């Protein structure tokens, strides 16, 4: 198998990251998924993975997570991060004990300070982790990303304006050749305006899976090529 010997730690999250883990497992990687306590929802993207339940909200859970990431053993080569910006940093930040017996998180200058230097971190998020990006902390779904990129507007077909969900008014009205404001003729010879119908949402296949999951798989694989060779 192409990825035999590669160790992957997958933090449980929404579908794009579990798909990354499943693809890596299908190609021979040893994928260990870290599930949350009381997480009984069946995951159809768990094929080929081992799993462990860790309460990362507790000091013992944080310590175990760090042990899973350490080099050389048990260690891992790739970490799959499903969280919004800043969540993984807070999760991995060491804890300091206060004078009242409680615990607070120390701040860190960055994720690189909290992880082994050779570890690859595949971070799948809607708008990236760059704080200079206006939307980097915003929530979103596949249809948001497809719409903002302009791809959603391409998932339309030209139909007769009388069809449900279509509009033959104004700029939407085009002919079969794409000329605005014209019409096409049927067998009766009468012209019928043609319009673009509403886009067909691609579920989560386009932006989440193709744009997020597959891109993360390719990145992780390319960065591990020297080790595999």
N, CA and C atoms as a LAMMPS dump frame, in Angstrom:
ITEM: TIMESTEP
0
ITEM: NUMBER OF ATOMS
687
ITEM: BOX BOUNDS ff ff ff
-5.0000000000000000e+02 5.0000000000000000e+02
-5.0000000000000000e+02 5.0000000000000000e+02
-5.0000000000000000e+02 5.0000000000000000e+02
ITEM: ATOMS id mol type element x y z
1 1 1 N 0.842 -1.198 0
2 1 2 C 0 0 0
3 1 3 C 0.879 1.251 0
4 2 1 N 0.419 2.283 -0.695
5 2 2 C 1.251 3.471 -0.91
6 2 3 C 1.63 4.183 0.379
7 3 1 N 0.751 4.178 1.395
8 3 2 C 0.999 4.935 2.616
9 3 3 C 1.272 4.029 3.818
10 4 1 N 1.656 2.789 3.571
11 4 2 C 1.95 1.885 4.68
12 4 3 C 3.088 2.456 5.532
13 5 1 N 2.9 2.449 6.849
14 5 2 C 3.916 2.983 7.756
15 5 3 C 3.677 4.416 8.172
16 6 1 N 2.741 5.11 7.496
17 6 2 C 2.405 6.484 7.857
18 6 3 C 1.344 6.45 8.95
19 7 1 N 1.602 7.175 10.039
20 7 2 C 0.679 7.204 11.176
21 7 3 C -0.087 8.523 11.181
22 8 1 N -1.398 8.406 11.257
23 8 2 C -2.285 9.578 11.174
24 8 3 C -3.133 9.648 12.427
25 9 1 N -3.205 10.839 13.013
26 9 2 C -4.1 11.078 14.145
27 9 3 C -5.214 11.994 13.674
28 10 1 N -6.437 11.505 13.709
29 10 2 C -7.605 12.26 13.249
30 10 3 C -8.421 12.715 14.447
31 11 1 N -8.585 14.015 14.591
32 11 2 C -9.456 14.555 15.63
33 11 3 C -10.883 14.573 15.094
34 12 1 N -11.813 14.009 15.859
35 12 2 C -13.176 13.85 15.372
36 12 3 C -13.791 15.191 15.005
37 13 1 N -14.457 15.229 13.869
38 13 2 C -15.096 16.46 13.417
39 13 3 C -16.115 16.148 12.343
40 14 1 N -16.522 17.194 11.615
41 14 2 C -17.513 17.019 10.561
42 14 3 C -16.913 16.321 9.35
43 15 1 N -17.761 16.015 8.383
44 15 2 C -17.454 15.068 7.315
45 15 3 C -16.156 15.284 6.535
46 16 1 N -15.724 16.512 6.206
47 16 2 C -14.516 16.625 5.382
48 16 3 C -13.285 15.959 5.982
49 17 1 N -13.041 16.128 7.269
50 17 2 C -11.858 15.521 7.876
51 17 3 C -11.983 14.005 7.994
52 18 1 N -13.139 13.447 8.425
53 18 2 C -13.262 11.985 8.388
54 18 3 C -13.026 11.388 7.002
55 19 1 N -13.403 12.102 5.94
56 19 2 C -13.143 11.594 4.598
57 19 3 C -11.642 11.585 4.314
58 20 1 N -10.928 12.611 4.775
59 20 2 C -9.47 12.621 4.618
60 20 3 C -8.874 11.38 5.281
61 21 1 N -9.296 11.123 6.529
62 21 2 C -8.785 9.963 7.243
63 21 3 C -9.113 8.662 6.545
64 22 1 N -10.321 8.553 5.994
65 22 2 C -10.709 7.311 5.323
66 22 3 C -9.896 7.088 4.059
67 23 1 N -9.655 8.141 3.279
68 23 2 C -8.853 7.994 2.059
69 23 3 C -7.428 7.58 2.413
70 24 1 N -6.851 8.213 3.434
71 24 2 C -5.496 7.849 3.845
72 24 3 C -5.446 6.4 4.33
73 25 1 N -6.486 5.978 5.063
74 25 2 C -6.548 4.59 5.523
75 25 3 C -6.682 3.631 4.347
76 26 1 N -7.47 4.002 3.347
77 26 2 C -7.643 3.154 2.173
78 26 3 C -6.325 2.931 1.447
79 27 1 N -5.41 3.892 1.545
80 27 2 C -4.109 3.768 0.894
81 27 3 C -3.034 3.22 1.832
82 28 1 N -3.454 2.681 2.971
83 28 2 C -2.525 1.951 3.818
84 28 3 C -2.048 2.646 5.06
85 29 1 N -2.439 3.902 5.29
86 29 2 C -1.993 4.613 6.489
87 29 3 C -2.663 4.034 7.734
88 30 1 N -1.974 4.122 8.85
89 30 2 C -2.52 3.698 10.142
90 30 3 C -3.213 4.912 10.754
91 31 1 N -4.54 4.932 10.719
92 31 2 C -5.315 6.093 11.153
93 31 3 C -5.956 5.8 12.504
94 32 1 N -5.659 6.649 13.468
95 32 2 C -6.271 6.57 14.796
96 32 3 C -7.158 7.784 14.977
97 33 1 N -8.425 7.543 15.211
98 33 2 C -9.384 8.64 15.366
99 33 3 C -9.627 8.91 16.851
100 34 1 N -9.546 10.174 17.242
101 34 2 C -9.787 10.593 18.623
102 34 3 C -11.224 11.082 18.719
103 35 1 N -12.08 10.272 19.346
104 35 2 C -13.487 10.616 19.508
105 35 3 C -13.736 11.332 20.823
106 36 1 N -14.796 12.13 20.838
107 36 2 C -15.202 12.791 22.071
108 36 3 C -16.001 11.824 22.94
109 37 1 N -16.021 12.043 24.237
110 37 2 C -16.895 11.232 25.098
111 37 3 C -18.362 11.433 24.714
112 38 1 N -19.146 10.392 24.882
113 38 2 C -20.584 10.432 24.606
114 38 3 C -20.867 10.787 23.152
115 39 1 N -19.972 10.319 22.278
116 39 2 C -20.178 10.535 20.853
117 39 3 C -20.579 9.203 20.214
118 40 1 N -21.892 8.93 20.213
119 40 2 C -22.392 7.641 19.74
120 40 3 C -22.939 7.699 18.32
121 41 1 N -22.818 8.856 17.68
122 41 2 C -23.371 8.993 16.329
123 41 3 C -22.565 8.13 15.353
124 42 1 N -23.219 7.216 14.632
125 42 2 C -22.488 6.339 13.709
126 42 3 C -21.879 7.136 12.56
127 43 1 N -20.623 6.888 12.275
128 43 2 C -19.922 7.618 11.231
129 43 3 C -19.682 6.693 10.044
130 44 1 N -20.279 6.985 8.885
131 44 2 C -20.072 6.132 7.711
132 44 3 C -18.674 6.27 7.119
133 45 1 N -17.869 7.221 7.632
134 45 2 C -16.519 7.451 7.099
135 45 3 C -15.451 6.919 8.061
136 46 1 N -15.752 5.825 8.729
137 46 2 C -14.818 5.259 9.719
138 46 3 C -14.097 4.021 9.204
139 47 1 N -14.24 3.703 7.945
140 47 2 C -13.666 2.469 7.395
141 47 3 C -12.146 2.454 7.54
142 48 1 N -11.629 1.364 8.05
143 48 2 C -10.185 1.169 8.11
144 48 3 C -9.481 1.907 9.228
145 49 1 N -10.232 2.507 10.154
146 49 2 C -9.612 3.296 11.222
147 49 3 C -9.732 2.584 12.569
148 50 1 N -8.774 2.852 13.437
149 50 2 C -8.933 2.536 14.85
150 50 3 C -9.462 3.785 15.54
151 51 1 N -10.007 3.642 16.736
152 51 2 C -10.537 4.81 17.431
153 51 3 C -10.266 4.711 18.918
154 52 1 N -10.253 5.879 19.544
155 52 2 C -10.05 5.988 20.979
156 52 3 C -10.887 7.159 21.475
157 53 1 N -11.429 7.053 22.677
158 53 2 C -12.204 8.139 23.273
159 53 3 C -11.321 8.903 24.236
160 54 1 N -11.201 10.205 24.027
161 54 2 C -10.375 11.055 24.872
162 54 3 C -11.158 12.303 25.243
163 55 1 N -11.226 12.594 26.519
164 55 2 C -11.864 13.828 26.984
165 55 3 C -10.793 14.909 27.042
166 56 1 N -10.655 15.647 25.947
167 56 2 C -9.599 16.654 25.859
168 56 3 C -9.883 17.896 26.697
169 57 1 N -11.045 17.924 27.364
170 57 2 C -11.345 19.045 28.26
171 57 3 C -10.69 18.857 29.623
172 58 1 N -10.126 17.686 29.882
173 58 2 C -9.499 17.406 31.172
174 58 3 C -7.976 17.408 31.028
175 59 1 N -7.249 17.696 32.108
176 59 2 C -5.772 17.648 32.05
177 59 3 C -5.257 16.285 31.61
178 60 1 N -5.876 15.198 32.093
179 60 2 C -5.434 13.86 31.706
180 60 3 C -5.645 13.624 30.212
181 61 1 N -6.776 14.138 29.685
182 61 2 C -7.036 13.988 28.259
183 61 3 C -6.04 14.762 27.416
184 62 1 N -5.696 15.97 27.84
185 62 2 C -4.704 16.767 27.121
186 62 3 C -3.342 16.081 27.145
187 63 1 N -2.981 15.51 28.287
188 63 2 C -1.706 14.826 28.399
189 63 3 C -1.651 13.623 27.454
190 64 1 N -2.743 12.87 27.372
191 64 2 C -2.794 11.726 26.473
192 64 3 C -2.689 12.174 25.022
193 65 1 N -3.354 13.27 24.672
194 65 2 C -3.28 13.775 23.303
195 65 3 C -1.851 14.128 22.936
196 66 1 N -1.127 14.77 23.859
197 66 2 C 0.274 15.1 23.595
198 66 3 C 1.111 13.843 23.436
199 67 1 N 0.828 12.815 24.225
200 67 2 C 1.563 11.552 24.104
201 67 3 C 1.351 10.92 22.732
202 68 1 N 0.128 11.021 22.226
203 68 2 C -0.17 10.462 20.91
204 68 3 C 0.57 11.197 19.799
205 69 1 N 0.933 12.441 20.055
206 69 2 C 1.607 13.255 19.043
207 69 3 C 3.124 13.208 19.141
208 70 1 N 3.651 12.693 20.225
209 70 2 C 5.083 12.75 20.478
210 70 3 C 5.872 11.874 19.523
211 71 1 N 7.154 12.238 19.379
212 71 2 C 8.086 11.438 18.616
213 71 3 C 9.011 10.695 19.585
214 72 1 N 9.551 9.536 19.225
215 72 2 C 9.207 8.777 18.025
216 72 3 C 8.09 7.771 18.261
217 73 1 N 7.772 7.504 19.52
218 73 2 C 6.754 6.493 19.804
219 73 3 C 5.908 6.932 20.99
220 74 1 N 4.567 6.784 20.933
221 74 2 C 3.849 6.268 19.769
222 74 3 C 3.862 7.21 18.578
223 75 1 N 3.706 8.507 18.825
224 75 2 C 3.895 9.502 17.774
225 75 3 C 2.974 9.352 16.584
226 76 1 N 3.013 10.339 15.7
227 76 2 C 2.274 10.27 14.438
228 76 3 C 2.972 11.152 13.42
229 77 1 N 2.632 10.941 12.162
230 77 2 C 3.233 11.703 11.064
231 77 3 C 2.315 12.819 10.572
232 78 1 N 1.003 12.598 10.658
233 78 2 C 0.024 13.56 10.147
234 78 3 C -1.073 13.755 11.191
235 79 1 N -1.414 15.009 11.447
236 79 2 C -2.519 15.363 12.335
237 79 3 C -3.625 15.997 11.506
238 80 1 N -4.843 15.491 11.638
239 80 2 C -5.992 16.033 10.897
240 80 3 C -6.809 16.919 11.831
241 81 1 N -6.873 18.2 11.494
242 81 2 C -7.527 19.21 12.338
243 81 3 C -8.842 19.646 11.702
244 82 1 N -9.994 19.371 12.343
245 82 2 C -11.293 19.743 11.781
246 82 3 C -11.853 21.048 12.325
247 83 1 N -11.08 21.758 13.17
248 83 2 C -11.648 22.843 13.952
249 83 3 C -11.526 24.204 13.274
250 84 1 N -12.267 25.16 13.826
251 84 2 C -12.124 26.549 13.383
252 84 3 C -10.788 27.106 13.876
253 85 1 N -10.344 28.226 13.306
254 85 2 C -9.069 28.81 13.725
255 85 3 C -9.011 29.065 15.226
256 86 1 N -7.9 28.686 15.836
257 86 2 C -7.663 28.932 17.255
258 86 3 C -8.066 27.806 18.176
259 87 1 N -8.943 26.906 17.722
260 87 2 C -9.426 25.836 18.594
261 87 3 C -8.322 24.829 18.896
262 88 1 N -7.581 24.406 17.882
263 88 2 C -6.51 23.438 18.115
264 88 3 C -5.42 24.028 18.998
265 89 1 N -5.116 25.308 18.81
266 89 2 C -4.108 25.949 19.663
267 89 3 C -4.534 25.923 21.125
268 90 1 N -5.805 26.227 21.39
269 90 2 C -6.297 26.198 22.767
270 90 3 C -6.316 24.774 23.318
271 91 1 N -6.609 23.829 22.461
272 91 2 C -6.677 22.434 22.884
273 91 3 C -5.306 21.913 23.31
274 92 1 N -4.265 22.334 22.599
275 92 2 C -2.918 21.829 22.86
276 92 3 C -2.123 22.68 23.835
277 93 1 N -2.632 23.876 24.152
278 93 2 C -1.879 24.776 25.038
279 93 3 C -1.686 24.13 26.403
280 94 1 N -0.473 24.217 26.966
281 94 2 C -0.243 23.674 28.308
282 94 3 C -1.036 24.45 29.338
283 95 1 N -1.321 23.804 30.451
284 95 2 C -2.107 24.419 31.504
285 95 3 C -1.213 24.854 32.651
286 96 1 N -1.59 25.961 33.267
287 96 2 C -0.881 26.446 34.453
288 96 3 C -1.86 26.461 35.621
289 97 1 N -1.406 26.056 36.782
290 97 2 C -2.269 26.001 37.957
291 97 3 C -2.29 27.35 38.653
292 98 1 N -3.478 27.85 38.947
293 98 2 C -3.621 29.127 39.626
294 98 3 C -3.523 28.925 41.13
295 99 1 N -3.442 30.026 41.879
296 99 2 C -3.336 29.951 43.332
297 99 3 C -4.606 29.405 43.971
298 100 1 N -5.719 29.415 43.232
299 100 2 C -6.987 28.918 43.759
300 100 3 C -7.237 27.463 43.391
301 101 1 N -6.253 26.842 42.779
302 101 2 C -6.393 25.439 42.427
303 101 3 C -7.016 25.191 41.081
304 102 1 N -7.499 26.224 40.421
305 102 2 C -8.057 26.065 39.085
306 102 3 C -6.943 26.034 38.054
307 103 1 N -7.307 25.909 36.812
308 103 2 C -6.3 25.877 35.752
309 103 3 C -6.667 26.863 34.66
310 104 1 N -5.653 27.472 34.092
311 104 2 C -5.836 28.418 32.997
312 104 3 C -4.898 28.018 31.876
313 105 1 N -5.227 28.436 30.657
314 105 2 C -4.396 28.106 29.512
315 105 3 C -3.348 29.195 29.296
316 106 1 N -2.113 28.763 29.126
317 106 2 C -1.082 29.715 28.751
318 106 3 C -1.265 30.062 27.277
319 107 1 N -0.886 31.251 26.92
320 107 2 C -0.955 31.647 25.515
321 107 3 C 0.301 31.171 24.812
322 108 1 N 0.195 30.956 23.521
323 108 2 C 1.337 30.494 22.741
324 108 3 C 1.504 31.389 21.526
325 109 1 N 2.731 31.467 21.015
326 109 2 C 2.981 32.319 19.86
327 109 3 C 2.506 31.672 18.566
328 110 1 N 2.187 30.39 18.604
329 110 2 C 1.711 29.745 17.391
330 110 3 C 1.637 28.241 17.536
331 111 1 N 0.977 27.603 16.565
332 111 2 C 0.807 26.158 16.619
333 111 3 C 2.133 25.427 16.54
334 112 1 N 3.1 25.983 15.82
335 112 2 C 4.398 25.325 15.667
336 112 3 C 5.094 25.127 17.004
337 113 1 N 4.82 25.979 17.981
338 113 2 C 5.452 25.85 19.296
339 113 3 C 4.851 24.707 20.105
340 114 1 N 3.716 24.189 19.697
341 114 2 C 3.002 23.191 20.482
342 114 3 C 3.114 21.785 19.92
343 115 1 N 3.741 21.631 18.751
344 115 2 C 3.757 20.347 18.07
345 115 3 C 5.174 19.937 17.685
346 116 1 N 5.41 18.636 17.508
347 116 2 C 6.71 18.173 17.02
348 116 3 C 7.042 18.812 15.667
349 117 1 N 8.298 19.151 15.414
350 117 2 C 8.642 19.893 14.189
351 117 3 C 8.39 19.121 12.898
352 118 1 N 8.442 17.789 12.931
353 118 2 C 8.282 17.03 11.694
354 118 3 C 6.827 16.68 11.399
355 119 1 N 5.925 17.05 12.289
356 119 2 C 4.525 16.676 12.137
357 119 3 C 3.852 17.517 11.048
358 120 1 N 3.113 16.863 10.161
359 120 2 C 2.298 17.547 9.16
360 120 3 C 0.903 17.751 9.734
361 121 1 N 0.409 18.978 9.678
362 121 2 C -0.928 19.288 10.184
363 121 3 C -1.814 19.661 8.998
364 122 1 N -2.818 18.831 8.728
365 122 2 C -3.78 19.114 7.667
366 122 3 C -5.003 19.769 8.302
367 123 1 N -5.194 21.049 8.035
368 123 2 C -6.257 21.824 8.659
369 123 3 C -7.333 22.119 7.618
370 124 1 N -8.509 21.537 7.809
371 124 2 C -9.61 21.709 6.86
372 124 3 C -10.636 22.643 7.48
373 125 1 N -10.71 23.855 6.952
374 125 2 C -11.671 24.837 7.456
375 125 3 C -12.251 25.601 6.272
376 126 1 N -13.355 26.286 6.515
377 126 2 C -14.056 26.937 5.426
378 126 3 C -13.284 28.049 4.748
379 127 1 N -12.65 28.899 5.531
380 127 2 C -12.012 30.09 4.967
381 127 3 C -10.54 30.212 5.346
382 128 1 N -9.933 29.126 5.803
383 128 2 C -8.518 29.159 6.119
384 128 3 C -8.246 29.715 7.507
385 129 1 N -6.97 29.764 7.886
386 129 2 C -6.567 30.171 9.225
387 129 3 C -5.778 31.476 9.243
388 130 1 N -5.738 32.165 8.122
389 130 2 C -5.014 33.432 8.047
390 130 3 C -5.876 34.546 8.658
391 131 1 N -5.43 35.158 9.763
392 131 2 C -6.25 36.188 10.407
393 131 3 C -6.466 37.428 9.551
394 132 1 N -5.664 37.602 8.509
395 132 2 C -5.876 38.756 7.629
396 132 3 C -7.072 38.539 6.704
397 133 1 N -7.577 37.304 6.646
398 133 2 C -8.76 36.996 5.852
399 133 3 C -10.005 37.398 6.635
400 134 1 N -10.833 38.23 6.056
401 134 2 C -12.016 38.749 6.742
402 134 3 C -12.911 37.642 7.268
403 135 1 N -13.001 36.535 6.545
404 135 2 C -13.951 35.48 6.887
405 135 3 C -13.318 34.326 7.658
406 136 1 N -12.066 34.429 8.068
407 136 2 C -11.353 33.252 8.569
408 136 3 C -12.017 32.63 9.798
409 137 1 N -12.724 33.427 10.602
410 137 2 C -13.368 32.895 11.81
411 137 3 C -14.851 32.619 11.608
412 138 1 N -15.342 32.81 10.398
413 138 2 C -16.778 32.663 10.146
414 138 3 C -17.149 31.195 9.936
415 139 1 N -18.379 30.867 10.303
416 139 2 C -18.903 29.528 10.033
417 139 3 C -19.417 29.481 8.597
418 140 1 N -19.485 28.3 8.04
419 140 2 C -19.979 28.172 6.68
420 140 3 C -20.23 26.727 6.329
421 141 1 N -20.847 26.529 5.173
422 141 2 C -21.136 25.19 4.68
423 141 3 C -20.778 25.133 3.199
424 142 1 N -20.861 23.944 2.648
425 142 2 C -20.449 23.725 1.265
426 142 3 C -21.077 24.738 0.312
427 143 1 N -22.375 24.989 0.464
428 143 2 C -23.048 25.875 -0.473
429 143 3 C -22.534 27.313 -0.355
430 144 1 N -22.109 27.73 0.856
431 144 2 C -21.527 29.063 1.012
432 144 3 C -20.225 29.19 0.237
433 145 1 N -19.361 28.196 0.376
434 145 2 C -18.058 28.244 -0.286
435 145 3 C -18.212 28.168 -1.811
436 146 1 N -19.129 27.308 -2.262
437 146 2 C -19.355 27.189 -3.703
438 146 3 C -19.914 28.484 -4.282
439 147 1 N -20.804 29.143 -3.525
440 147 2 C -21.398 30.391 -4.006
441 147 3 C -20.37 31.511 -4.042
442 148 1 N -19.587 31.662 -2.962
443 148 2 C -18.625 32.758 -2.9
444 148 3 C -17.505 32.605 -3.928
445 149 1 N -17.192 31.371 -4.288
446 149 2 C -16.137 31.142 -5.282
447 149 3 C -16.627 31.374 -6.704
448 150 1 N -17.95 31.417 -6.883
449 150 2 C -18.514 31.579 -8.219
450 150 3 C -18.869 30.269 -8.89
451 151 1 N -18.484 29.148 -8.275
452 151 2 C -18.74 27.849 -8.892
453 151 3 C -20.23 27.527 -8.914
454 152 1 N -20.958 27.931 -7.874
455 152 2 C -22.381 27.594 -7.791
456 152 3 C -23.155 28.137 -8.984
457 153 1 N -22.786 29.32 -9.455
458 153 2 C -23.499 29.916 -10.588
459 153 3 C -23.286 29.141 -11.876
460 154 1 N -22.274 28.272 -11.905
461 154 2 C -22.014 27.464 -13.093
462 154 3 C -22.851 26.185 -13.116
463 155 1 N -23.488 25.867 -11.984
464 155 2 C -24.261 24.628 -11.902
465 155 3 C -25.707 24.869 -12.292
466 156 1 N -25.893 25.515 -13.445
467 156 2 C -27.221 25.816 -13.95
468 156 3 C -27.302 25.392 -15.407
469 157 1 N -28.472 25.112 -15.866
470 157 2 C -28.673 24.757 -17.254
471 157 3 C -29.687 25.698 -17.879
472 158 1 N -29.584 25.91 -19.164
473 158 2 C -30.524 26.777 -19.881
474 158 3 C -31.794 26.012 -20.174
475 159 1 N -32.932 26.555 -19.742
476 159 2 C -34.226 25.918 -19.957
477 159 3 C -35.225 26.972 -20.423
478 160 1 N -36.383 26.52 -20.865
479 160 2 C -37.431 27.463 -21.226
480 160 3 C -37.838 28.256 -20.002
481 161 1 N -38.085 29.538 -20.173
482 161 2 C -38.386 30.412 -19.038
483 161 3 C -39.661 30.016 -18.329
484 162 1 N -40.53 29.266 -19.001
485 162 2 C -41.778 28.851 -18.368
486 162 3 C -41.578 27.704 -17.388
487 163 1 N -40.371 27.108 -17.369
488 163 2 C -40.118 25.98 -16.476
489 163 3 C -40.066 26.456 -15.036
490 164 1 N -40.465 25.61 -14.088
491 164 2 C -40.397 25.992 -12.67
492 164 3 C -38.97 26.319 -12.249
493 165 1 N -38.812 27.388 -11.487
494 165 2 C -37.497 27.759 -10.982
495 165 3 C -36.672 28.572 -11.943
496 166 1 N -37.245 28.948 -13.099
497 166 2 C -36.501 29.721 -14.087
498 166 3 C -37.087 31.116 -14.206
499 167 1 N -36.265 32.021 -14.697
500 167 2 C -36.713 33.393 -14.902
501 167 3 C -36.298 33.842 -16.284
502 168 1 N -37.246 34.341 -17.036
503 168 2 C -36.934 34.815 -18.378
504 168 3 C -36.826 36.319 -18.446
505 169 1 N -36.777 36.986 -17.29
506 169 2 C -36.761 38.439 -17.268
507 169 3 C -35.342 38.983 -17.288
508 170 1 N -35.211 40.111 -17.903
509 170 2 C -33.989 40.891 -17.806
510 170 3 C -32.76 40.145 -18.285
511 171 1 N -31.673 40.253 -17.518
512 171 2 C -30.384 39.724 -17.944
513 171 3 C -30.345 38.201 -17.958
514 172 1 N -31.291 37.558 -17.255
515 172 2 C -31.284 36.092 -17.219
516 172 3 C -31.694 35.488 -18.556
517 173 1 N -32.372 36.296 -19.41
518 173 2 C -32.921 35.758 -20.648
519 173 3 C -31.83 35.626 -21.702
520 174 1 N -31.551 34.397 -22.122
521 174 2 C -30.52 34.16 -23.13
522 174 3 C -31.033 33.16 -24.137
523 175 1 N -30.402 33.142 -25.29
524 175 2 C -30.746 32.14 -26.296
525 175 3 C -29.851 30.931 -26.127
526 176 1 N -30.082 29.932 -26.95
527 176 2 C -29.262 28.729 -26.873
528 176 3 C -27.798 29.035 -27.167
529 177 1 N -27.546 30.107 -27.911
530 177 2 C -26.172 30.474 -28.222
531 177 3 C -25.598 31.45 -27.213
532 178 1 N -26.404 31.859 -26.223
533 178 2 C -25.912 32.739 -25.177
534 178 3 C -26.191 34.201 -25.408
535 179 1 N -26.935 34.574 -26.448
536 179 2 C -27.216 35.981 -26.717
537 179 3 C -28.379 36.454 -25.863
538 180 1 N -28.178 37.523 -25.129
539 180 2 C -29.214 38.024 -24.22
540 180 3 C -30.387 38.599 -24.992
541 181 1 N -31.593 38.4 -24.441
542 181 2 C -32.777 39.045 -24.97
543 181 3 C -33.354 38.408 -26.206
544 182 1 N -32.895 37.204 -26.583
545 182 2 C -33.433 36.549 -27.768
546 182 3 C -34.2 35.309 -27.352
547 183 1 N -34.7 34.587 -28.319
548 183 2 C -35.491 33.408 -28.005
549 183 3 C -35.18 32.308 -29.004
550 184 1 N -35.645 31.107 -28.676
551 184 2 C -35.489 29.982 -29.599
552 184 3 C -36.87 29.546 -30.041
553 185 1 N -36.932 28.89 -31.191
554 185 2 C -38.227 28.488 -31.746
555 185 3 C -38.411 26.989 -31.637
556 186 1 N -39.637 26.589 -31.32
557 186 2 C -39.974 25.174 -31.281
558 186 3 C -40.557 24.748 -32.613
559 187 1 N -41.206 23.575 -32.623
560 187 2 C -41.75 23.042 -33.852
561 187 3 C -42.856 23.904 -34.425
562 188 1 N -43.508 24.684 -33.564
563 188 2 C -44.608 25.521 -34.042
564 188 3 C -44.12 26.802 -34.662
565 189 1 N -42.813 27.074 -34.514
566 189 2 C -42.27 28.298 -35.072
567 189 3 C -42.365 29.482 -34.14
568 190 1 N -43.049 29.313 -33.026
569 190 2 C -43.191 30.429 -32.09
570 190 3 C -41.962 30.51 -31.191
571 191 1 N -41.485 31.741 -30.95
572 191 2 C -40.312 31.933 -30.109
573 191 3 C -40.627 31.72 -28.64
574 192 1 N -39.711 31.109 -27.907
575 192 2 C -39.855 30.903 -26.47
576 192 3 C -38.591 31.39 -25.783
577 193 1 N -38.707 32.308 -24.832
578 193 2 C -37.509 32.803 -24.15
579 193 3 C -36.839 31.69 -23.356
580 194 1 N -35.507 31.738 -23.319
581 194 2 C -34.709 30.75 -22.598
582 194 3 C -34.031 31.437 -21.432
583 195 1 N -33.968 30.769 -20.288
584 195 2 C -33.379 31.394 -19.101
585 195 3 C -32.542 30.373 -18.352
586 196 1 N -31.672 30.882 -17.504
587 196 2 C -30.923 30.024 -16.607
588 196 3 C -31.777 29.705 -15.391
589 197 1 N -31.893 28.422 -15.063
590 197 2 C -32.64 28.025 -13.879
591 197 3 C -31.8 28.218 -12.627
592 198 1 N -32.441 28.063 -11.477
593 198 2 C -31.709 28.158 -10.213
594 198 3 C -30.627 27.091 -10.171
595 199 1 N -29.485 27.382 -9.564
596 199 2 C -28.412 26.379 -9.477
597 199 3 C -28.864 25.165 -8.672
598 200 1 N -28.288 24.045 -8.996
599 200 2 C -28.555 22.819 -8.263
600 200 3 C -27.457 22.644 -7.212
601 201 1 N -27.767 22.773 -5.916
602 201 2 C -26.738 22.651 -4.878
603 201 3 C -26.063 21.285 -4.945
604 202 1 N -24.742 21.234 -4.859
605 202 2 C -24.01 19.974 -5.02
606 202 3 C -23.841 19.203 -3.724
607 203 1 N -24.797 19.317 -2.794
608 203 2 C -24.669 18.671 -1.483
609 203 3 C -23.35 19.124 -0.864
610 204 1 N -22.566 18.212 -0.286
611 204 2 C -21.261 18.613 0.245
612 204 3 C -20.135 18.004 -0.573
613 205 1 N -20.439 17.622 -1.812
614 205 2 C -19.446 16.929 -2.632
615 205 3 C -18.417 17.862 -3.245
616 206 1 N -18.804 19.089 -3.553
617 206 2 C -17.936 19.959 -4.339
618 206 3 C -16.925 20.714 -3.472
619 207 1 N -17.399 21.549 -2.568
620 207 2 C -16.49 22.361 -1.768
621 207 3 C -15.919 21.581 -0.586
622 208 1 N -16.789 20.904 0.175
623 208 2 C -16.323 20.174 1.354
624 208 3 C -15.41 19.004 0.98
625 209 1 N -15.894 18.129 0.121
626 209 2 C -15.144 16.913 -0.183
627 209 3 C -14.059 17.136 -1.24
628 210 1 N -14.44 17.675 -2.404
629 210 2 C -13.449 17.872 -3.466
630 210 3 C -12.483 19 -3.123
631 211 1 N -13.032 20.133 -2.667
632 211 2 C -12.165 21.275 -2.383
633 211 3 C -11.416 21.161 -1.078
634 212 1 N -12.039 20.549 -0.052
635 212 2 C -11.387 20.446 1.25
636 212 3 C -10.683 19.132 1.472
637 213 1 N -11.432 18.028 1.432
638 213 2 C -10.871 16.716 1.767
639 213 3 C -9.779 16.277 0.796
640 214 1 N -10.078 16.292 -0.494
641 214 2 C -9.122 15.79 -1.479
642 214 3 C -7.871 16.665 -1.522
643 215 1 N -8.041 17.974 -1.377
644 215 2 C -6.881 18.864 -1.34
645 215 3 C -5.99 18.551 -0.144
646 216 1 N -6.601 18.288 1.012
647 216 2 C -5.824 17.95 2.201
648 216 3 C -5.083 16.631 2.028
649 217 1 N -5.735 15.648 1.415
650 217 2 C -5.068 14.367 1.15
651 217 3 C -3.86 14.567 0.252
652 218 1 N -4.029 15.322 -0.825
653 218 2 C -2.92 15.56 -1.746
654 218 3 C -1.766 16.272 -1.058
655 219 1 N -2.089 17.273 -0.228
656 219 2 C -1.04 17.995 0.467
657 219 3 C -0.261 17.122 1.429
658 220 1 N -0.986 16.315 2.211
659 220 2 C -0.328 15.427 3.166
660 220 3 C 0.544 14.403 2.451
661 221 1 N 0.044 13.875 1.35
662 221 2 C 0.8 12.867 0.618
663 221 3 C 2.075 13.47 0.023
664 222 1 N 1.954 14.641 -0.6
665 222 2 C 3.129 15.263 -1.233
666 222 3 C 4.193 15.62 -0.189
667 223 1 N 3.774 16.076 0.984
668 223 2 C 4.746 16.425 2.009
669 223 3 C 5.415 15.198 2.612
670 224 1 N 4.808 14.033 2.474
671 224 2 C 5.369 12.811 3.012
672 224 3 C 6.141 12.018 1.971
673 225 1 N 6.195 12.486 0.714
674 225 2 C 6.915 11.757 -0.322
675 225 3 C 8.368 11.481 0.018
676 226 1 N 9.125 12.447 0.586
677 226 2 C 10.514 12.139 0.94
678 226 3 C 10.632 10.962 1.904
679 227 1 N 9.732 10.878 2.875
680 227 2 C 9.779 9.789 3.837
681 227 3 C 9.413 8.464 3.186
682 228 1 N 8.47 8.507 2.252
683 228 2 C 8.034 7.265 1.603
684 228 3 C 9.067 6.755 0.614
685 229 1 N 9.84 7.688 0.02
686 229 2 C 10.823 7.274 -0.978
687 229 3 C 12.026 6.616 -0.395
